[in-house]
Amino acid sequence: MAARLGKMPVWQRYFVISSICLCSMTGLIFLLVTDYQLHVFAFRPHTILSWHGVTAMAASIALGSVLTFHLKAGLKAKRQLFSGLSQLACLIILILTAALLYYGPADLRDHAITVHWVIGIIFFGCFLSHGFHVSSKQKALN
């Protein structure tokens, strides 16, 4: 089978998928523990938030790794523009709201928190949709 335009190497694909999934899961767990008082794990909220921050750093590196090749190829091929550009827009908003949470004024904090978790959930849906669409296309080609 010929290499597909924009296909990531295996190591990069696993890095992107694992870092984004871990970041999304730790964010969701933090939301459930803090806002909905669902103590499903023995970890304290600060520990979960620390893991969310670390995995967000890895996810940011993963984003940088796909910008130069995968995104450029997708734009050229005009494939999956909606899910790909939606992810990019969501990630930009997530990075900006995360910065507001740490460095912004206190009166914007509650709004930044709400926007961050709503966009985070939307992003993860776009990410899963984008990934499953790619996987189903690959299986159809084989």
C-alpha positions in Angstrom: 0.0 0.0 0.0 1.4 3.4 -0.9 1.9 5.9 1.9 -1.0 8.3 2.4 -0.5 12.0 2.3 -0.3 13.4 5.8 -0.1 10.0 7.5 1.9 10.2 10.8 4.6 7.8 11.7 3.5 5.1 14.2 5.5 6.7 17.1 3.9 10.1 16.5 0.4 8.7 16.1 0.8 6.9 19.5 2.3 10.0 21.1 -0.6 12.2 19.9 -3.3 9.8 20.7 -2.0 8.9 24.2 -1.1 12.5 25.3 -4.5 13.9 24.1 -6.4 11.0 25.7 -4.6 11.2 29.0 -5.0 15.0 29.1 -8.7 14.7 28.3 -9.2 11.9 30.9 -7.4 13.8 33.6 -9.4 16.9 32.8 -12.7 15.0 32.9 -11.7 13.3 36.2 -10.8 16.7 37.7 -14.2 18.1 36.6 -16.1 15.2 38.1 -14.2 15.4 41.4 -14.3 19.1 41.8 -17.6 20.2 40.3 -19.7 17.1 40.8 -18.1 15.7 44.0 -17.7 12.3 42.4 -14.7 10.9 44.3 -14.1 8.0 42.0 -10.4 7.9 42.7 -8.3 8.2 45.9 -6.4 11.1 44.3 -6.8 14.6 45.7 -8.0 17.3 43.3 -4.5 18.9 43.3 -2.9 15.7 42.2 -5.3 15.2 39.4 -4.9 18.8 38.3 -1.1 18.3 38.4 -1.4 15.3 36.1 -3.7 17.3 33.8 -1.1 20.0 33.6 1.7 17.6 32.8 -0.4 15.8 30.1 -1.5 19.1 28.7 2.2 20.0 28.2 2.7 16.7 26.3 -0.5 17.3 24.3 0.8 20.8 23.3 4.0 19.2 22.1 1.9 16.7 20.1 0.0 19.6 18.6 3.2 21.2 17.5 4.4 17.9 16.0 1.3 17.6 13.8 1.1 21.3 12.7 4.1 21.1 10.4 3.1 18.1 8.4 -0.2 16.4 9.2 -2.3 19.6 9.3 -0.6 21.1 6.2 -1.2 17.9 4.2 -4.9 17.8 5.3 -5.4 21.4 4.3 -3.8 20.7 0.9 -5.9 17.6 0.4 -9.0 19.3 1.7 -9.8 16.3 3.8 -11.6 16.3 7.1 -11.4 20.1 7.2 -14.2 20.4 9.7 -13.0 18.0 12.3 -9.3 19.0 11.9 -9.9 22.8 12.0 -12.4 22.4 14.8 -9.8 20.6 16.9 -7.2 23.3 16.1 -9.7 26.0 17.1 -10.6 24.2 20.3 -7.0 23.6 21.2 -6.2 27.3 20.8 -9.1 28.2 23.1 -8.1 25.6 25.6 -4.5 27.0 25.7 -5.8 30.5 26.1 -8.3 29.6 28.8 -5.6 27.6 30.6 -3.4 30.7 30.6 -6.3 32.8 31.9 -6.8 30.3 34.7 -3.2 30.7 35.9 -2.3 34.3 34.9 -5.6 36.1 34.2 -7.6 38.4 36.5 -9.6 36.8 39.2 -12.9 38.1 38.0 -12.5 36.1 34.7 -11.6 32.9 36.4 -15.2 31.4 36.7 -15.9 32.2 33.0 -12.5 30.7 32.0 -13.2 27.5 33.9 -16.6 27.1 32.3 -15.3 27.8 28.8 -12.3 25.5 29.4 -14.3 22.4 30.3 -17.1 23.0 27.7 -14.5 23.4 24.9 -12.5 20.5 26.3 -15.4 18.2 26.0 -16.2 19.5 22.5 -12.6 19.0 21.5 -12.4 15.4 22.7 -15.5 14.7 20.6 -13.9 16.2 17.5 -10.7 14.3 18.3 -12.5 11.0 18.5 -14.5 11.7 15.4 -11.4 12.7 13.4 -9.6 9.6 14.6 -12.4 7.1 13.9 -13.0 8.7 10.5 -9.3 8.2 9.6 -9.3 4.6 10.9 -12.4 3.6 9.0 -10.9 5.1 5.8 -7.7 3.2 6.3 -9.6 -0.1 6.8 -11.6 0.5 3.6 -8.3 1.0 1.7 -6.9 -2.3 2.9 
